[in-house]
Amino acid sequence: MRYLLRRSFMLLLTLWSAITLNFLLPRLMPGNPAEVMLAKFKGKGTMGPQAIHAIKVMLGISNESVWQQYVQYWDNIFHLNFGISYTYFPYSVMHMIAQALPWTLALIGVTTVLSFVLGTLLGIWAAWWRGSWFDLSVTSVFTFTSSFPYFWFALICVFLLSFVVHVFPISGGYATYMTPNWSWAFLGSAVYHSILPAFTILVSSLGGWQLQMRNNMITALNEDYVVLARAKGLSERMIAIGYAARNAILPNMTGFAMSLGFVVSGAILVELVFAYPGMGDLLYNAVSNEDYPLMQAIFLMIVVAVVAANFVADIVNVLLDPRIRRGAETA
Amino acid sequence: MSAVIRLFLPFWRNKLARVGLIVVLIMVAAALLAPVITPYSPNDTNFPAMLGPSWQHWLGTTQNGQDVYTQLVYGTRSSLEVGFAAGILATALALLIGLVAGYLPGLVDEVLSYLTNVFLVIPGLPLMIILAAYAPVKGNLLIIFVITVTGWAWGARVLRAQVTTLRARDYVAAARFAGDSMMRIVFREIMPNMISLVAATFLGAAVSAILAAAGLQFLGLGDPSINSWGTMLYWAQNSGALLQGQWAWLFAPGFCIAALGTALVLMNFAVDELANPRLRKKG
């Protein structure tokens, strides 16, 4: 219990500092981005004084004291009021995020889970048959793939599979003549458009899980309990899965829970390559148009998701690992 | 000379690390000898635009009529510079925070560890993008700064954990009784005993710095007039190299980034084996 309380306190503290950082950044930067922003907004006309006030509060150019602005900022966050997007005027920031989020959650969510499961299995195999041709080839391929820029791999895939051989569409989340709806035709198109992005993310993220799992597994296989399991005459399969892998996977579970939090931020660069209509693409558009309200809101969502996932990871660890539970109670 | 040999010897003994070391040395040589091994100037725009690979232009030309091969070789300079500078700075910051936090239990440790955790949790790439977007000037210095600020936390956590185990050793107590200052004990007594961990932290930081720099430049957050591998990919993407079949222009810069990253990871294998004997080959 004490462990969970301490963790909860850390969660709130981290959230607070991340959100405060988000509040301070535009105020600390030289050259006052807010003034530029506001001038651009005024150029668009048709902005009520209320909307202008909201932007001023967010970016820190109102006449109120910093403290008042800070209170107002928190008030806006609790009401999910992030103002109006500059790039997608007159839509609100929340509207744009609501449009983009499902795309990213579906694409990155599915690929993250797949990548974790496949990578872990390959890691277990590689460690078990350590030194075999399977281990050497898989491990060296993944050492290479995990250190290449994944957006570059995406570019190469688009070139080969969409340009040279017309197997997959070049960009977008669905066929351009369609409007999003819940018909089978549209869902089919969306799935078809997501295969190539999903594949590139999968290939470039598998390596991380595989290498980590292989390392953990090698350490676990040297433990005394594995020797004991051998001495008891248990089957090889039982030793590998039931003894070594069960312990080796623990550190990876934390990483997995955290990577589920990163899902919200999307694979920014891959989404950019494919012009995939998700959060990463939205963030890129916000940045390249200096759309500070949108940028701030997206960053906030990403941070909240990651911090929350981190918290879940801690809880999962307590549930899975009795050592932490016991350690936490005595500490 | 013997000091240099001793520095590189562990990397030479491990086969994988040797491959990595050779690749890195080739790249350093290419960066230094760029004017000798390229036929043109990287900014020479006098060639026909968007040529495919040929004997005159091994990797083709850009939309502005620059030679891609020449740009690639000169780009090595900027990529090595950013990777190593950000790697060194992030490691230095990680050392400072990790070592002090590990050596001073209590309030100092709590505060520094909390700071480390916050930076560990905040997602790196979005934070880098936001920082770079707010900044009024673009360029390599900004990218180095942004990567350093976002990239030190992992190293700090690992180094802190190691210091907490070394803190109780006799030689540390001896140094304390001899009246050495804290900074001297931490950096002159403790740090040399965990040098392999420091090397691993640096190699890891350099790999992620190279990848992060490429990503930021690809997003257009670098200075588009500086020659670097990330900027080359940015221009290739934005001038439709893909749809014009300019495969060499797209392929080469990313391949170099991947090769450099892999080389550093391979060198890390040697360091890992020093630090963790269990990973050494049996027998």
Contacts between the chains, C-beta under 8 A, distances in Angstrom:
chain1	res1	chain2	res2	distance
A	10	B	114	7.5
A	10	B	117	7.1
A	13	B	114	6.9
A	14	B	117	6.7
A	14	B	118	5.4
A	14	B	121	5.7
A	17	B	118	5.2
A	18	B	118	6.9
A	18	B	121	7.6
A	18	B	122	5.8
A	21	B	122	7.7
A	25	B	130	6.7
A	25	B	131	7.4
A	25	B	134	6.1
A	26	B	134	6.3
A	29	B	134	4.2
A	29	B	135	6.8
A	29	B	136	7.4
A	30	B	136	5.8
A	31	B	136	3.8
A	33	B	134	5.9
A	131	B	281	7.8
A	143	B	262	6.2
A	143	B	265	5.7
A	143	B	266	7.1
A	144	B	258	6.7
A	144	B	262	5.0
A	146	B	265	7.6
A	147	B	207	6.0
A	147	B	211	7.3
A	147	B	258	6.2
A	147	B	261	3.3
A	147	B	262	4.7
A	147	B	264	7.6
A	147	B	265	5.1
A	148	B	254	6.7
A	148	B	257	6.7
A	148	B	258	3.3
A	148	B	261	6.4
A	148	B	262	7.5
A	149	B	211	5.7
A	149	B	214	4.9
A	149	B	215	6.6
A	149	B	218	7.6
A	149	B	233	7.9
A	149	B	254	5.7
A	149	B	257	5.2
A	149	B	258	6.8
A	149	B	261	8.0
A	151	B	215	6.7
A	151	B	218	5.9
A	151	B	233	7.8
A	152	B	214	7.7
A	152	B	233	6.5
A	152	B	250	7.9
A	152	B	253	7.6
A	152	B	254	3.0
A	152	B	255	8.0
A	152	B	257	6.9
A	152	B	258	7.2
A	153	B	254	7.5
A	155	B	233	7.3
A	155	B	236	7.9
A	155	B	237	7.0
A	155	B	242	6.7
A	155	B	250	5.4
A	155	B	254	7.0
A	156	B	250	6.8
A	156	B	251	6.5
A	156	B	254	7.2
A	158	B	242	6.3
A	159	B	242	5.6
A	159	B	247	6.0
A	159	B	250	6.2
A	163	B	242	6.2
A	163	B	243	6.7
A	163	B	245	7.1
A	170	B	242	7.9
A	170	B	243	7.9
A	215	B	279	7.4
A	218	B	278	6.7
A	218	B	279	6.6
A	219	B	278	6.0
A	222	B	278	5.6
A	262	B	123	5.9
A	265	B	123	5.4
A	265	B	125	7.3
A	265	B	126	5.2
A	268	B	125	6.0
A	268	B	126	7.2
A	268	B	129	7.2
A	268	B	215	7.9
A	268	B	219	7.7
A	269	B	215	5.5
A	269	B	218	6.4
A	269	B	219	7.2
A	272	B	219	7.1
A	273	B	237	7.4
A	283	B	126	6.7
A	283	B	129	6.7
A	284	B	129	8.0
A	284	B	219	6.4
A	287	B	129	5.7
A	287	B	130	7.7
A	287	B	133	4.4
A	287	B	219	7.3
A	287	B	221	7.5
A	288	B	219	7.9
A	288	B	220	6.6
A	290	B	133	7.1
A	295	B	130	6.3
A	295	B	133	6.5
A	298	B	126	7.6
A	299	B	126	5.7
A	299	B	127	7.5
A	299	B	130	5.3
A	302	B	123	5.6
A	302	B	126	5.1
A	303	B	121	8.0
A	303	B	122	5.9
A	303	B	123	7.1
A	306	B	121	5.8
A	306	B	122	7.1
A	306	B	123	5.4
A	307	B	121	5.6
A	310	B	121	5.3
